[in-house]
Amino acid sequence: MPLLEISELKKTFVAPDGSNHPVIDMPSFSLPAQEHVALSGESGSGKTTFLNLIAGILKPDSGSIRLDGREMSALTEPERDRFRAATIGYIFQTFNLLQGYTYLENVLLGMSFGPGVDKGFAEALLKRVGLGEKLRHYPRQLSTGQQQRVAVARALANRPKLVLADEPTGNLDHVNAREALKLIREACRENSAALLMVSHDREVLAQFEKVQPLDQINRAAKPANSEPRTPTSEPP
């Protein structure tokens, strides 16, 4: 059984003029445990919406999202929040760090929503991403690349089975983007987590063995003619 299995997933938003705007219309998608897959797509193709549906941040209009044997739509909102905290790590493009808290506190707060706080593991994660000497620094005190590393550590803090990454290198320069991507993939492997990343960056996508153009699986997406088509995985 795949770690993530999706069928007939649909999500529509209402435009300012009152018309319906389909964003996700996905017949099927699956992701095996510990697999690393990148989804390519242009801006507005539904990449972020898709990740937010998987995470339970958004509710679909219809369809099934089955993660680690649990049907997301069958969970109450509190159950979904607890399940997300324990099962999913999310790396946001804008990092979403709390500016009034230290790096260590940001990771510990993430743990508080999951199985429990483990300060030793939090410190080990920050050391793993090269921030062992900056545990008590605040986000504003360090570079964008270093903030990204904290976001990676926080995403892995609850030992998730699935890590979602939304354009995680979008705010980084070329060198830091390559290093961040390498770090994300290595950290996921070390923690036996599957990785589902969305990006439109050709260089990022070229680092993945399996790349799936979103317009091939999402009928509501615009054809991404400018997106790289190789290497690609077969549609599930």
Secondary structure, 3 states (H helix, E strand, C coil): CCCEEEEEEEEEEECCCCCEEEEEEEEEEEECCCCEEEEECCCCCCHHHHHHHHHCCCCCCEEEEEECCEEHHHCCHHHHHHHHHHHEEEECCCCCCCCCCCHHHHHHHHHHCCCCCCHHHHHHHHHHCCCCCCCCCCHHHCCHHHHHHHHHHHHHCCCCCEEEEECCCCCCCHHHHHHHHHHHHHHHHHCCCEEEEEECCHHHHCCCCCEEEHHHHCCCCCCCCCCCCCCCCCCC
